[in-house]
Amino acid sequence: MKKFTILLAGLGMAATAIPATAMAAPAPNHGYDYGYNQGGAWQNINARQNRIENRINQGIRSGALTRAEAQRLRAQFREIARLEARYRASRPGLTMAERRDLDRRFDALERSIRVQKNDRDHRGPHRR
């Protein structure tokens, strides 16, 4: 009887462990989430702005962005921020179409940052 109880306990534990191993893992995004979080919902615009600003600052610190590149990217960033402020000040607030427009502009800015950081235009001791 004791062997039968141990066998049943072992089968019960195995039955609960199998579904846990079969759960799908989330797809990797390799550091790029393109404005969406893991669930596909919209990412907070302020969080996205902070991330973009941090990427520009990191590019300056590492020497991957020249001063002129950083100034151009920051000017584009400020332009998008001003547009967002105008959208938010409008009567209904930030609509889905305006959010999509901002998202598209942020995507383009993030692509520009990525291109500028990887164009081998280094400043400082990393210059080739």
Secondary structure, 3 states (H helix, E strand, C coil): CHHHHHHHHHHHHHHHHHHHHCCCCCCCCCCCCCCECCCCCECCHHHHHHHHHHHHHHHHHHCCCCHHHHHHHHHHHHHHHHHHHHHHHCCCCCCHHHHHHHHHHHHHHHHHHHHHHCCCCCCHHHCC
